[in-house]
Amino acid sequence: MTRYEFLLFVHIAAVVIWVGAGFLLVVLAIRADRTDDEAQIKRILDDNTWLATHLFIPASLTVFVVGILLTIDGPWEFDQLWIVLGLCGYAATFLTGLTILRPRADRIAAMIDADGGMTPVSLAETRRLLALARTDYVVLFLVIADMVAKPTGDDVGLLLVLAAILVAGLAWTIATAQSIRTPGEAPA
């Protein structure tokens, strides 16, 4: 096994761990939400908070660092479109987690602690958070498609399809989050 092959293995294994664990949480959150299982929704929030620091951040940093090493060690250049898109996708998920998802999760946890448990308001906020978190998985699957297809500027059709998926995915997750109502709240 060459150094490049070893790095590629580590890169792909870290992606599997990061994306696989997160996708499972998304599926479990959708299931809990559809069955209106408040206790399960709370457990998913708690699991997500724990996994963020113990699995998601270490795995995503591994993906990033090893991806940089693969670019340096392999036949790639940092100015290739597919590498730029992959780095932009990584930055988007990192910034979404840092500026939107983590602060909301912390606010919800504080609300639950202050109220002595899940309330209709914290439940609605948790549902909104879990819906918005799906955005990360739209972006991550697009990054995976980018890494596989390695598009160039000549692949206009593919780039348009990927952009359309991104816009549709963002619209869907935002609309889903906005449609979640706190009991007694009037529709917008």
C-alpha positions, 0 to 999 in steps of 0.5 A: 500500500502506497502512502497515497492509498493509505491516505485515501483509505483514511479519508474515505473511512472518515467520510463514512463515519462522519456522513454515515453517523449523521445520516443515521441521526437524520433518519432517526430524527425523522422517524421520531418526529413522525411518531411524535415521540418527544422522549426520542426527539430529546434523546436525538438532540442529546446524542447529536450534541455528544456526537458533535464533539466526540465523532463529527468534529474529529471525523470531519477534521480528519477528512479535511486534513487528509484531503489536503494531504491527498491533494499535496501527495497526489496528482491534484492541484488546489485550483481544480474546480472539484477540489474548490467545490469540495472545500467550499462544501466542507466550509459551508457545513463547518460554518453552518454547524458553528454559527447556526446549529451549535448555538441553537442546540445550546440555546435549546439545551439551556431552555430544557434545563431552565424549564426542567424538561421538554416543553412545547416550545423547546420541542418545536425548537428541537424539531426546527433544529433537526430539520435545519440540520438536514441542510448539512446532509444535502451539502455533504452528499453533493460534496461526495458527488463532486469528489466522485465526478470531479467536474471541471468548468466544461461539465456545465450540465452536471454543475447545473444539476448539482446547483439545482439539487442544492437550491431545492434541498435548501428550500426544502429544509428551510420550508420544513423548519419554518412550517413547524409550529409551537402549539398555539402559534398562528401559521405565518 
